[in-house]
Amino acid sequence: MSHITLYCLVAGEYPHENVFKIDVEDNKLVKGLKEVIKETQPNIFIGVNSRYIKLWKVNIPLESEKLKFFKIPDESIMDKLGSERMNQTTRIKEYFPIKPADRHISIIIETPNAIHRNLNQAYRLGCLSKGDQVVLKYKNETYTATFKEMHGRPYLIADGCEYSSFAKFIQAMIDKKSIEGAVYNYLKINSMSWKEFSEKLLFFNSVMQIKKELQLILNDPNVRDIFYGREEFEKSSTEVSIYEDQNLYVVVDRLPEERLKFVGEFPIVYISWGILNDCYPFNPPKIPFPLETLKKFDNILDTHLGLDFRSKYINLTAIALDWKVSGGVYEERPAIVFYVIRKGVIPLGDQHFPKIIDGIETDVREGIYRTTGTDSHYCRSYEPVITSGCSIGNSNKTSAGTLGCFAKDSTENTYILSCQHVLCLNEGSETGLIFQPAYIDYVGMLKSEKKITIEKINKAQYKYKNQEAIDLNSKKLETIENDLESAKKKDTLVGSFYKGLRDNYKIDDKNYGVDAAIASLVETSNGNFRNIDPEGLPISDFTFKRLSHEPINLSCTIDIINNLDSVDISQPVFKVGRTSGLTIGHINETILSSILLRGVHNAFHHQERIFGRCLLKEIKHKGKSIFPPKWLDRQITVMNNGIFTEEGDSGCIWFNKSGAVIAMGHGNLFTNIAIYSIGSPIHAV
């Protein structure tokens, strides 16, 4: 068993005063080295958990001028010096295979005190901004300093004097050459206690240490979002620091087979978009909401539940009026329901939802929003005469939506009407071509079928050695190849994006959410416009009859529902969409007031004050349209026994048995009670 002598330096306000040497077994883990350091210098590390002590391997002469830079081991400085962060599960001898040089610093020690007592670190992490007030209350006297940045360095300004550290400010105010750590507790930063400020600084610093790992997570196209948060505690907020027990929540489209357990000091918790944890009954009361409650809720939407309220909750996905659930049972008490990504999780910076608003109780449930069947294959084919309900797509070859209907302006020009996120490639795009059918429903689909058929032929030939299967799939391949060649020659261009809105639109001082856009009809390569049938649908009359309904012709160019109060919710609602074809549902008595169209990395941007200081770059994954998050108010919900709309049905119009248009669908809200299809009222569209 061999020993090694190491010179150590503790980073802080006066690093040259905190140099000491230790003798330690070189076979110990770095974790054990931290404990030896604590035992050797108990006064420096009093009350410090060794978990938060960070060690850096260096080789710097004791007399070197470089030592003055180690108030905080800045990563860029450490890289230039060729230093190495020491992993606590590695043995000491792996870092020091040969004896270190005498009278040379071998280890730089970073402690929580070195971090939260350092003015420059507070500035670098974004915990102090220009004009912030630092107040020292000591022995019945109050001293105030203002934070200011000059020539790229932070200072505290008090009585016309500049102080480059918290310690120098305190020393000047109380006229002492040296100060004890307890004196810092007399400081307040923007009314925040020194303890709270220190916890914030330590947390931000921990995030900074793992910026490379965070960037890798954010780069993953399977990752929808990331945010810091924790499980909801029974304790009061005064008993638990908001920075205590924080997890990194990673929202994914599908759970990865190999899951990370930790990144830095933070446990990782995966949330699969669409998998809900909470359970609720399926027997809501069959009575209508009191008229007084409906009116009050409609008013609350603008007064109490506006954007200022919603901005406090990054976990929030929708707000609705429903019946209260208590003890797993519905009760005949109306409740404002807050739908969240995950119940029981409080994102860092979020508040608790109010228990009651203007006399109406509240409830919290899980709900996931996604942008969105009989004879659906007819809706995805190439149509010489295009109609409502057929497949359309923009220049993004991986997406498709539904042609809603045709609209005319005051000059009788005709436009294609669908969702903004269907016709527009990205938020802010002013141009874009529209095709019918979408690429993935035509050329893209045939290419996929060709690939699958070739795989079947190879399997039949080399694995099964079955001639019948070879012949059958060879004939199928020949047909697919002919269809593919024909499809490549076909001019599928039908329109060009003109304008759209994906936001609230005010009518009579009330906000109505709209996700809608129009596209101008354009000439094809032969110089003609594709024929249109504004009243037609891509499905046959027989499709309606199979579902025990008379065929319906649309009257959307002349007849829309301008007053939602006139809609008879006892009557069925119909839609024809690109993915699910014809489906029938009923407008739900539950009122969905607001839905959040979540953008990519929505929570990440909401916590930008944390992640932004890590200089993380937003990733726009190839093949994904990028739209910012938007709240849409006063949306209509429809339910049926299955799913009324599916992915790819976005843009479909909802109509009654007379063919009058009620709404335009744009997505679904998934809950454990039901799947609600969401649509924008047509009069707002």
C-alpha positions as CSV (number, residue, x, y, z in Angstrom):
1,M,0.0,0.0,0.0
2,S,1.6,3.3,-1.1
3,H,0.9,6.9,-0.2
4,I,1.0,10.1,-2.2
5,T,1.5,13.7,-1.1
6,L,-0.6,16.3,-2.8
7,Y,-0.7,20.1,-2.5
8,C,-4.3,21.4,-2.6
9,L,-5.7,24.8,-3.2
10,V,-9.3,25.8,-2.2
11,A,-10.8,28.2,-4.7
12,G,-12.4,31.3,-3.2
13,E,-12.0,35.0,-2.6
14,Y,-8.4,34.6,-1.4
15,P,-7.2,31.3,-2.9
16,H,-3.5,31.8,-2.1
17,E,-4.3,31.7,1.6
18,N,-6.0,28.3,1.3
19,V,-3.1,26.1,0.3
20,F,-2.4,22.9,2.2
21,K,-0.9,19.5,1.6
22,I,-2.3,16.0,2.4
23,D,-0.9,12.5,2.6
24,V,-3.3,9.9,1.2
25,E,-3.4,6.2,0.0
26,D,-3.2,6.3,-3.8
27,N,-5.5,3.3,-4.1
28,K,-8.4,5.3,-2.6
29,L,-11.2,6.4,-4.9
30,V,-11.5,10.2,-5.5
31,K,-14.7,9.9,-3.4
32,G,-12.4,8.9,-0.4
33,L,-10.0,11.7,-1.3
34,K,-12.8,14.2,-0.7
35,E,-13.4,12.9,2.8
36,V,-9.7,13.1,3.6
37,I,-9.6,16.7,2.4
38,K,-12.7,17.5,4.6
39,E,-11.0,15.9,7.7
40,T,-7.8,17.8,7.1
41,Q,-9.5,21.2,6.8
42,P,-12.6,21.0,9.0
43,N,-12.9,24.8,9.4
44,I,-13.1,25.3,5.6
45,F,-15.5,22.5,4.9
46,I,-17.8,22.8,7.9
47,G,-21.4,21.8,7.0
48,V,-20.3,21.0,3.4
49,N,-21.5,17.7,1.9
50,S,-18.6,16.0,0.1
51,R,-20.9,15.3,-2.8
52,Y,-20.8,19.0,-3.8
53,I,-17.0,19.3,-3.6
54,K,-15.4,19.2,-7.1
55,L,-11.8,18.4,-7.7
56,W,-9.6,19.4,-10.6
57,K,-6.2,17.8,-11.4
58,V,-3.5,20.5,-12.2
59,N,0.2,21.0,-12.1
60,I,1.0,24.6,-11.1
61,P,4.0,25.9,-9.1
62,L,3.1,27.4,-5.7
63,E,4.7,30.7,-6.7
64,S,2.8,31.0,-10.0
65,E,0.7,34.1,-10.8
66,K,-1.9,31.8,-12.2
67,L,-3.1,31.0,-8.7
68,K,-4.9,34.3,-8.4
69,F,-7.4,33.2,-11.1
70,F,-8.8,30.5,-8.9
71,K,-11.6,32.3,-7.2
72,I,-13.8,29.9,-9.2
73,P,-12.3,27.2,-11.5
74,D,-13.7,28.6,-14.7
75,E,-14.0,25.8,-17.2
76,S,-12.4,27.7,-20.1
77,I,-9.4,28.6,-17.9
78,M,-9.0,25.0,-16.7
79,D,-9.1,23.7,-20.3
80,K,-6.2,26.1,-21.2
81,L,-4.2,24.8,-18.3
82,G,-4.7,21.3,-19.4
83,S,-6.5,20.4,-16.2
84,E,-8.9,17.5,-15.7
85,R,-12.1,17.2,-13.7
86,M,-11.6,14.2,-11.3
87,N,-14.3,11.6,-11.3
88,Q,-15.2,10.4,-7.8
89,T,-15.4,6.7,-8.8
90,T,-11.9,6.7,-10.2
91,R,-8.8,5.7,-8.1
92,I,-6.3,8.4,-7.2
93,K,-3.4,6.5,-8.7
94,E,-5.0,6.7,-12.1
95,Y,-4.7,10.5,-12.0
96,F,-1.2,10.4,-10.5
97,P,0.7,7.4,-11.9
98,I,4.0,9.1,-11.1
99,K,4.9,11.2,-8.0
100,P,3.7,14.9,-8.4
101,A,6.4,17.6,-8.5
102,D,7.3,19.1,-5.1
103,R,5.8,22.5,-4.2
104,H,3.3,22.3,-7.1
105,I,-0.4,22.5,-6.7
106,S,-1.9,19.1,-7.8
107,I,-5.5,19.7,-6.9
108,I,-7.9,22.7,-7.2
109,I,-10.9,22.3,-4.9
110,E,-14.2,23.9,-5.7
111,T,-16.6,24.1,-2.8
112,P,-20.2,25.4,-2.6
113,N,-18.9,28.4,-0.6
114,A,-16.4,29.3,-3.4
115,I,-19.4,29.4,-5.7
116,H,-22.1,31.2,-3.9
117,R,-19.7,33.8,-2.3
118,N,-18.2,34.8,-5.7
119,L,-19.6,37.9,-7.3
120,N,-18.2,37.0,-10.8
121,Q,-19.9,33.6,-10.7
122,A,-23.2,35.1,-9.7
123,Y,-22.9,37.4,-12.7
124,R,-21.8,34.7,-15.1
125,L,-24.7,32.4,-14.2
126,G,-27.2,35.2,-14.7
127,C,-28.2,35.4,-11.0
128,L,-27.4,39.1,-10.9
129,S,-28.4,41.8,-13.5
130,K,-27.7,45.5,-13.9
131,G,-29.5,47.5,-11.2
132,D,-30.0,44.6,-8.8
133,Q,-29.9,45.7,-5.1
134,V,-27.6,44.0,-2.6
135,V,-28.5,45.0,1.0
136,L,-26.4,44.3,4.1
137,K,-28.2,44.7,7.5
138,Y,-25.6,44.5,10.3
139,K,-25.9,45.7,13.9
140,N,-28.9,48.0,13.3
141,E,-27.3,49.6,10.2
142,T,-28.4,49.1,6.6
143,Y,-25.9,49.3,3.7
144,T,-27.1,49.2,0.1
145,A,-25.1,48.5,-3.1
146,T,-26.2,48.3,-6.7
147,F,-24.9,45.7,-9.1
148,K,-23.2,47.0,-12.3
149,E,-21.1,45.5,-15.1
150,M,-18.2,47.6,-16.3
151,H,-15.6,46.5,-19.0
152,G,-16.9,43.0,-18.8
153,R,-16.5,42.6,-15.0
154,P,-19.0,42.8,-12.2
155,Y,-19.0,45.3,-9.4
156,L,-21.1,46.4,-6.4
157,I,-21.4,50.2,-6.3
158,A,-22.0,51.8,-2.8
159,D,-21.5,55.4,-1.9
160,G,-19.6,56.0,-5.2
161,C,-17.1,53.2,-4.5
162,E,-16.6,50.1,-6.5
163,Y,-16.3,46.6,-4.9
164,S,-15.3,43.6,-7.0
165,S,-16.6,41.0,-4.5
166,F,-19.3,40.4,-1.8
167,A,-16.4,40.1,0.7
168,K,-14.9,43.5,-0.1
169,F,-18.3,45.2,0.1
170,I,-18.9,43.7,3.5
171,Q,-15.4,44.5,4.8
172,A,-15.8,48.1,3.7
173,M,-19.2,48.5,5.3
174,I,-18.5,47.0,8.7
175,D,-14.8,48.1,8.7
176,K,-13.2,44.7,9.2
177,K,-10.1,43.2,7.5
178,S,-11.5,39.7,7.6
179,I,-15.0,38.3,7.9
180,E,-16.5,35.1,9.0
181,G,-18.9,33.1,6.8
182,A,-21.8,33.8,9.1
183,V,-21.7,37.5,8.1
184,Y,-22.9,36.6,4.6
185,N,-26.3,35.7,6.2
186,Y,-26.9,39.4,6.8
187,L,-27.0,40.0,3.0
188,K,-30.2,40.2,0.9
189,I,-30.2,40.2,-2.9
190,N,-33.3,41.7,-4.4
191,S,-35.2,40.8,-1.2
192,M,-34.0,37.2,-1.5
193,S,-32.2,35.9,1.6
194,W,-28.6,34.9,1.3
195,K,-29.6,31.2,1.9
196,E,-32.1,31.3,-1.0
197,F,-29.6,33.1,-3.2
198,S,-26.9,30.6,-2.4
199,E,-29.1,27.7,-3.2
200,K,-30.1,29.3,-6.5
201,L,-26.4,29.8,-7.4
202,L,-25.4,26.3,-6.5
203,F,-28.2,24.9,-8.6
204,F,-27.4,27.0,-11.6
205,N,-23.7,26.1,-11.3
206,S,-24.6,22.4,-11.3
207,V,-26.6,22.9,-14.5
208,M,-23.6,24.7,-16.0
209,Q,-21.4,21.7,-15.3
210,I,-23.4,19.4,-17.5
211,K,-24.1,21.7,-20.5
212,K,-22.5,19.2,-23.0
213,E,-24.7,16.4,-21.8
214,L,-27.8,18.6,-21.9
215,Q,-27.0,19.6,-25.5
216,L,-26.8,15.9,-26.5
217,I,-30.2,15.2,-25.0
218,L,-31.7,18.2,-26.7
219,N,-30.2,17.1,-30.1
220,D,-32.0,13.8,-29.9
221,P,-35.0,13.9,-32.5
222,N,-36.9,11.6,-30.1
223,V,-36.9,14.3,-27.4
224,R,-39.8,16.7,-27.4
225,D,-38.8,18.7,-24.4
226,I,-36.7,18.9,-21.3
227,F,-37.3,20.7,-18.0
228,Y,-36.3,20.7,-14.4
229,G,-38.9,19.9,-11.7
230,R,-39.6,17.7,-8.8
231,E,-42.3,15.5,-7.2
232,E,-45.0,17.5,-5.4
233,F,-44.3,17.5,-1.6
234,E,-46.8,17.5,1.2
235,K,-44.5,19.9,3.1
236,S,-45.1,23.6,2.9
237,S,-43.0,25.8,0.6
238,T,-41.2,27.3,3.6
239,E,-39.9,23.8,4.6
240,V,-38.4,22.8,1.2
241,S,-36.1,24.9,-1.0
242,I,-37.5,25.2,-4.6
243,Y,-34.0,24.0,-5.8
244,E,-34.0,20.9,-3.6
245,D,-34.5,17.4,-5.1
246,Q,-34.7,18.6,-8.7
247,N,-35.0,16.0,-11.5
248,L,-34.4,16.5,-15.2
249,Y,-37.6,15.5,-16.9
250,V,-37.2,14.4,-20.6
251,V,-40.3,14.3,-22.7
252,V,-40.0,11.8,-25.5
253,D,-42.1,10.4,-28.4
254,R,-41.2,6.9,-27.3
255,L,-39.3,5.5,-24.4
256,P,-35.7,4.7,-25.3
257,E,-34.5,1.1,-24.8
258,E,-31.4,2.3,-23.0
259,R,-32.3,5.0,-20.6
260,L,-30.0,7.4,-18.8
261,K,-30.4,7.4,-15.0
262,F,-28.5,10.5,-14.2
263,V,-26.9,13.5,-15.8
264,G,-24.5,15.1,-13.5
265,E,-26.2,15.3,-10.0
266,F,-29.7,15.2,-11.5
267,P,-31.8,12.0,-11.8
268,I,-33.5,11.7,-15.2
269,V,-37.2,11.0,-15.4
270,Y,-38.7,10.1,-18.8
271,I,-42.2,11.1,-19.8
272,S,-43.6,9.4,-22.8
273,W,-45.8,11.8,-24.8
274,G,-49.2,10.1,-24.9
275,I,-48.8,7.7,-22.0
276,L,-50.9,8.9,-19.1
277,N,-50.5,7.8,-15.4
278,D,-53.7,9.0,-13.7
279,C,-57.0,7.1,-13.8
280,Y,-60.5,8.5,-13.7
281,P,-64.1,7.2,-13.8
282,F,-66.0,7.0,-17.1
283,N,-69.4,7.9,-15.9
284,P,-69.8,11.7,-15.8
285,P,-73.2,13.2,-14.8
286,K,-75.7,13.3,-17.7
287,I,-77.0,16.7,-16.7
288,P,-76.1,20.1,-18.4
289,F,-74.0,22.6,-16.6
290,P,-75.9,25.4,-14.9
291,L,-76.2,28.4,-17.3
292,E,-74.8,30.7,-14.6
293,T,-71.7,28.5,-14.3
294,L,-71.2,28.5,-18.1
295,K,-71.4,32.3,-18.2
296,K,-69.1,32.7,-15.3
297,F,-66.5,30.3,-16.8
298,D,-66.6,32.2,-20.1
299,N,-65.8,35.4,-18.2
300,I,-63.1,33.7,-16.1
301,L,-61.3,32.7,-19.2
302,D,-60.5,36.3,-20.0
303,T,-60.2,37.7,-16.5
304,H,-58.6,35.1,-14.3
305,L,-57.1,32.5,-16.8
306,G,-55.5,34.8,-19.3
307,L,-52.0,34.5,-20.7
308,D,-50.4,35.9,-17.6
309,F,-51.9,33.1,-15.6
310,R,-51.0,30.4,-18.1
311,S,-47.4,31.6,-18.4
312,K,-46.8,30.5,-14.8
313,Y,-47.4,26.8,-15.6
314,I,-45.2,25.1,-18.2
315,N,-46.8,21.8,-17.3
316,L,-50.2,23.0,-18.4
317,T,-51.7,21.8,-21.7
318,A,-55.4,22.7,-21.6
319,I,-58.1,24.3,-19.5
320,A,-61.7,23.0,-19.5
321,L,-65.0,23.0,-17.6
322,D,-66.0,19.6,-16.4
323,W,-67.5,17.8,-13.4
324,K,-65.5,17.5,-10.2
325,V,-63.9,14.1,-9.4
326,S,-63.4,13.3,-5.8
327,G,-62.3,9.9,-4.4
328,G,-62.4,8.4,-7.8
329,V,-66.1,9.3,-8.4
330,Y,-67.7,12.1,-10.4
331,E,-69.7,14.6,-8.3
332,E,-72.4,17.0,-9.6
333,R,-70.2,20.0,-8.9
334,P,-68.7,21.9,-11.9
335,A,-64.9,22.3,-11.8
336,I,-62.3,24.1,-13.8
337,V,-60.0,21.4,-15.0
338,F,-56.3,22.0,-15.6
339,Y,-54.8,19.4,-17.9
340,V,-51.0,18.8,-17.4
341,I,-48.3,16.7,-19.0
342,R,-47.7,14.9,-15.7
343,K,-49.7,15.2,-12.5
344,G,-47.7,15.5,-9.3
345,V,-44.8,17.1,-11.0
346,I,-44.0,20.8,-10.3
347,P,-41.6,22.3,-12.9
348,L,-39.0,24.6,-11.4
349,G,-40.5,28.1,-11.3
350,D,-44.1,26.9,-11.5
351,Q,-46.7,27.7,-8.9
352,H,-49.4,25.5,-7.4
353,F,-52.8,25.7,-9.1
354,P,-55.5,27.6,-7.2
355,K,-58.0,25.4,-5.4
356,I,-61.0,27.7,-6.3
357,I,-61.5,30.5,-8.8
358,D,-64.4,32.9,-8.5
359,G,-66.4,30.3,-6.6
360,I,-65.7,27.4,-9.0
361,E,-63.6,24.5,-7.7
362,T,-60.6,23.3,-9.7
363,D,-59.2,19.9,-10.6
364,V,-55.9,18.7,-12.1
365,R,-55.7,15.9,-14.6
366,E,-53.3,14.6,-17.2
367,G,-53.9,15.4,-20.8
368,I,-51.7,15.4,-23.9
369,Y,-52.4,17.4,-27.1
370,R,-51.4,16.1,-30.5
371,T,-52.1,17.6,-34.0
372,T,-54.2,15.2,-36.0
373,G,-62.4,5.7,-39.8
374,T,-64.0,4.5,-42.8
375,D,-62.9,4.4,-46.5
376,S,-59.9,6.6,-45.7
377,H,-57.9,5.1,-48.6
378,Y,-60.1,7.1,-51.0
379,C,-59.0,10.3,-49.2
380,R,-55.3,9.7,-49.9
381,S,-55.4,9.0,-53.6
382,Y,-54.7,11.4,-56.5
383,E,-57.9,13.1,-57.5
384,P,-58.4,14.9,-60.9
385,V,-61.2,16.8,-59.1
386,I,-60.2,17.8,-55.6
387,T,-62.7,18.0,-52.8
388,S,-63.0,18.6,-49.1
389,G,-61.5,15.8,-47.0
390,C,-58.7,14.8,-49.4
391,S,-55.0,14.5,-48.7
392,I,-52.8,17.6,-49.1
393,G,-49.2,18.4,-48.1
394,N,-46.6,21.1,-48.3
395,S,-43.0,20.7,-49.4
396,N,-42.1,18.8,-46.2
397,K,-42.1,15.3,-47.6
398,T,-42.8,13.7,-44.2
399,S,-46.1,15.3,-43.3
400,A,-49.7,15.3,-44.6
401,G,-53.0,16.9,-43.7
402,T,-56.5,17.4,-44.9
403,L,-58.1,19.9,-47.3
404,G,-60.8,21.5,-45.2
405,C,-62.9,23.2,-47.8
406,F,-62.9,26.0,-50.3
407,A,-63.3,29.7,-49.4
408,K,-64.0,32.8,-51.5
409,D,-62.9,36.4,-50.8
410,S,-64.9,39.6,-51.7
411,T,-63.5,39.4,-55.3
412,E,-64.8,35.9,-55.8
413,N,-61.3,34.4,-55.8
414,T,-61.3,30.8,-54.6
415,Y,-58.8,29.5,-52.0
416,I,-58.0,26.2,-50.3
417,L,-58.8,26.3,-46.5
418,S,-56.9,24.1,-44.0
419,C,-54.8,24.4,-40.9
420,Q,-51.9,26.7,-40.6
421,H,-49.6,23.8,-39.6
422,V,-50.7,21.9,-42.7
423,L,-50.3,24.5,-45.4
424,C,-47.3,26.4,-43.8
425,L,-43.9,24.7,-43.6
426,N,-42.8,26.7,-40.5
427,E,-43.9,29.6,-38.4
428,G,-43.0,32.8,-40.3
429,S,-42.9,31.2,-43.7
430,E,-44.6,33.5,-46.3
431,T,-44.5,31.1,-49.2
432,G,-44.9,27.4,-49.8
433,L,-46.3,25.0,-52.4
434,I,-49.3,22.7,-51.7
435,F,-49.7,19.3,-53.3
436,Q,-52.6,16.8,-53.7
437,P,-52.1,14.2,-52.5
438,A,-49.3,14.7,-50.0
439,Y,-45.9,13.2,-51.0
440,I,-46.1,10.5,-48.4
441,D,-49.5,9.4,-49.6
442,Y,-48.4,9.1,-53.2
443,V,-44.8,8.8,-54.4
444,G,-43.5,8.3,-50.9
445,M,-46.1,5.5,-50.2
446,L,-45.3,3.7,-53.5
447,K,-41.5,3.8,-52.7
448,S,-42.2,2.3,-49.3
449,E,-44.4,-0.4,-50.9
450,K,-41.7,-1.2,-53.4
451,K,-39.1,-1.6,-50.7
452,I,-41.4,-3.9,-48.6
453,T,-42.3,-6.0,-51.7
454,I,-38.6,-6.5,-52.6
455,E,-37.9,-7.7,-49.1
456,K,-40.8,-10.2,-49.4
457,I,-39.4,-11.5,-52.7
458,N,-35.9,-11.9,-51.1
459,K,-37.4,-13.7,-48.1
460,A,-39.5,-16.0,-50.4
461,Q,-36.5,-16.8,-52.5
462,Y,-33.7,-17.3,-50.0
463,K,-35.6,-18.3,-46.7
464,Y,-38.8,-20.0,-47.7
465,K,-37.8,-21.1,-51.2
466,N,-41.5,-20.7,-52.2
467,Q,-42.0,-20.1,-55.9
468,E,-45.7,-19.1,-55.5
469,A,-44.7,-16.3,-53.1
470,I,-42.0,-15.2,-55.5
471,D,-44.4,-15.1,-58.4
472,L,-47.1,-13.3,-56.5
473,N,-44.9,-10.6,-55.1
474,S,-43.0,-10.2,-58.4
475,K,-46.3,-9.4,-60.1
476,K,-47.2,-7.0,-57.3
477,L,-43.7,-5.3,-57.7
478,E,-44.3,-4.9,-61.4
479,T,-47.6,-3.1,-60.7
480,I,-46.0,-0.9,-58.0
481,E,-43.1,0.1,-60.3
482,N,-45.5,1.1,-63.1
483,D,-47.7,3.1,-60.6
484,L,-44.5,4.7,-59.2
485,E,-43.3,5.8,-62.7
486,S,-46.8,7.2,-63.4
487,A,-46.9,9.0,-60.1
488,K,-43.5,10.6,-60.7
489,K,-44.7,12.1,-64.0
490,K,-48.0,13.4,-62.4
491,D,-48.1,17.1,-61.6
492,T,-49.7,17.1,-58.1
493,L,-49.3,20.8,-57.5
494,V,-52.6,22.5,-56.6
495,G,-51.9,25.6,-54.6
496,S,-49.5,28.1,-53.0
497,F,-49.6,29.3,-49.4
498,Y,-51.2,32.7,-49.1
499,K,-51.7,33.6,-45.5
500,G,-52.7,32.1,-42.2
501,L,-53.2,32.5,-38.4
502,R,-52.3,30.2,-35.5
503,D,-53.4,32.3,-32.6
504,N,-56.4,33.9,-30.9
505,Y,-58.7,36.1,-32.9
506,K,-60.9,38.6,-31.1
507,I,-64.6,38.8,-31.9
508,D,-66.9,40.9,-29.7
509,D,-64.1,41.3,-27.1
510,K,-63.7,37.5,-26.7
511,N,-60.8,35.4,-27.9
512,Y,-61.4,32.5,-30.3
513,G,-58.5,30.3,-31.1
514,V,-57.7,29.7,-34.8
515,D,-55.3,27.4,-36.5
516,A,-56.1,28.1,-40.1
517,A,-54.6,29.2,-43.4
518,I,-55.6,29.6,-47.1
519,A,-53.7,28.8,-50.3
520,S,-54.2,30.2,-53.7
521,L,-55.1,27.8,-56.5
522,V,-52.2,27.6,-59.1
523,E,-51.8,26.3,-62.6
524,T,-50.3,22.9,-63.2
525,S,-47.6,22.3,-65.8
526,N,-50.2,22.0,-68.6
527,G,-51.3,25.5,-67.9
528,N,-54.7,24.5,-66.3
529,F,-56.0,24.6,-62.8
530,R,-57.0,21.3,-61.1
531,N,-60.8,21.0,-61.1
532,I,-62.5,21.5,-57.8
533,D,-65.9,20.4,-56.3
534,P,-66.7,22.6,-53.3
535,E,-69.7,20.5,-52.3
536,G,-68.1,17.1,-52.8
537,L,-66.2,14.6,-50.7
538,P,-63.7,11.9,-51.7
539,I,-65.9,9.1,-50.3
540,S,-69.0,7.6,-52.0
541,D,-72.6,8.0,-50.9
542,F,-72.5,4.3,-50.0
543,T,-70.1,5.1,-47.2
544,F,-72.7,7.2,-45.4
545,K,-75.4,4.5,-46.0
546,R,-73.2,1.8,-44.4
547,L,-73.2,4.0,-41.3
548,S,-77.0,4.4,-41.4
549,H,-76.9,8.0,-42.6
550,E,-78.1,9.7,-45.7
551,P,-75.4,11.1,-48.0
552,I,-74.4,14.7,-47.3
553,N,-73.3,17.4,-49.7
554,L,-71.4,20.3,-48.2
555,S,-72.7,23.8,-48.3
556,C,-69.6,25.4,-46.9
557,T,-69.4,28.2,-49.5
558,I,-72.7,29.6,-48.5
559,D,-73.7,28.1,-45.1
560,I,-71.6,28.1,-41.9
561,I,-72.6,28.2,-38.2
562,N,-72.1,31.8,-37.1
563,N,-73.5,31.3,-33.6
564,L,-72.3,28.4,-31.6
565,D,-75.3,28.7,-29.3
566,S,-77.5,27.6,-32.2
567,V,-75.7,24.3,-32.5
568,D,-77.9,21.3,-31.5
569,I,-75.4,19.2,-29.5
570,S,-77.9,16.3,-29.5
571,Q,-77.4,15.8,-33.3
572,P,-74.4,14.0,-34.8
573,V,-71.3,15.8,-36.2
574,F,-69.5,14.5,-39.3
575,K,-66.0,14.8,-40.7
576,V,-64.1,13.3,-43.6
577,G,-60.3,13.3,-43.1
578,R,-57.2,12.2,-44.9
579,T,-56.3,9.5,-42.2
580,S,-59.5,8.2,-40.8
581,G,-62.0,9.0,-43.6
582,L,-65.6,9.4,-42.5
583,T,-66.3,9.4,-38.7
584,I,-69.3,10.5,-36.7
585,G,-69.3,12.0,-33.2
586,H,-71.1,14.4,-30.9
587,I,-70.1,17.8,-29.6
588,N,-69.2,17.2,-26.0
589,E,-71.0,19.0,-23.2
590,T,-67.6,19.5,-21.5
591,I,-66.4,22.9,-22.6
592,L,-62.7,23.0,-23.6
593,S,-61.9,26.7,-23.2
594,S,-58.2,26.7,-24.1
595,I,-55.6,24.3,-25.6
596,L,-51.9,24.9,-25.8
597,L,-50.4,24.1,-29.2
598,R,-47.0,23.1,-27.8
599,G,-44.0,23.9,-29.9
600,V,-40.8,22.0,-30.0
601,H,-38.8,22.4,-26.7
602,N,-41.6,24.6,-25.2
603,A,-40.6,23.9,-21.5
604,F,-36.9,24.3,-22.4
605,H,-37.6,27.9,-23.6
606,H,-39.8,28.6,-20.5
607,Q,-36.8,27.7,-18.3
608,E,-34.4,29.6,-20.5
609,R,-33.1,31.5,-17.5
610,I,-31.6,28.2,-16.5
611,F,-30.7,26.5,-19.7
612,G,-29.9,29.7,-21.6
613,R,-26.8,30.4,-19.4
614,C,-25.5,27.0,-20.6
615,L,-25.5,28.5,-24.2
616,L,-27.5,25.5,-25.4
617,K,-28.6,25.8,-29.0
618,E,-32.2,25.1,-30.1
619,I,-32.3,22.1,-32.5
620,K,-34.7,22.1,-35.4
621,H,-34.8,18.5,-36.4
622,K,-34.8,17.7,-40.0
623,G,-38.3,16.8,-41.3
624,K,-40.1,18.5,-38.4
625,S,-42.1,21.7,-38.9
626,I,-41.3,24.2,-36.2
627,F,-44.1,26.2,-34.6
628,P,-43.9,28.2,-31.3
629,P,-46.4,27.4,-28.5
630,K,-49.7,29.1,-28.8
631,W,-52.9,29.1,-26.6
632,L,-56.1,28.8,-28.5
633,D,-59.3,29.8,-26.5
634,R,-62.9,28.7,-26.8
635,Q,-62.3,25.6,-28.8
636,I,-65.0,23.0,-29.6
637,T,-64.6,19.3,-28.5
638,V,-66.1,16.3,-30.2
639,M,-66.2,12.7,-29.0
640,N,-67.3,9.4,-30.5
641,N,-66.9,5.7,-29.5
642,G,-63.5,5.5,-30.9
643,I,-61.4,8.5,-32.2
644,F,-63.1,11.2,-34.2
645,T,-59.9,12.5,-35.7
646,E,-56.4,11.0,-36.1
647,E,-53.0,12.3,-37.0
648,G,-53.2,13.6,-40.6
649,D,-56.8,14.7,-40.3
650,S,-55.8,18.2,-39.3
651,G,-57.6,20.7,-41.5
652,C,-60.8,18.6,-41.8
653,I,-64.1,20.4,-41.4
654,W,-66.8,19.3,-39.1
655,F,-70.3,19.6,-40.5
656,N,-73.9,18.7,-39.5
657,K,-76.4,16.5,-41.4
658,S,-77.4,19.6,-43.5
659,G,-73.9,20.1,-44.7
660,A,-73.4,23.4,-42.7
661,V,-69.8,23.7,-41.4
662,I,-69.4,24.0,-37.6
663,A,-65.6,23.9,-37.0
664,M,-62.2,22.9,-38.4
665,G,-60.3,20.2,-36.6
666,H,-56.7,20.6,-35.7
667,G,-55.8,18.0,-33.0
668,N,-56.7,15.7,-30.1
669,L,-56.5,16.0,-26.3
670,F,-55.7,12.6,-24.9
671,T,-56.8,12.0,-21.3
672,N,-57.5,8.8,-19.3
673,I,-61.3,9.7,-19.4
674,A,-61.6,10.2,-23.1
675,I,-60.0,11.4,-26.3
676,Y,-61.4,14.8,-27.2
677,S,-61.0,16.0,-30.8
678,I,-60.3,19.7,-30.9
679,G,-61.6,22.2,-33.4
680,S,-61.6,26.0,-34.1
681,P,-65.1,27.5,-34.4
682,I,-65.7,28.1,-38.1
683,H,-67.0,31.6,-37.6
684,A,-63.7,32.6,-36.2
685,V,-61.8,30.8,-38.9
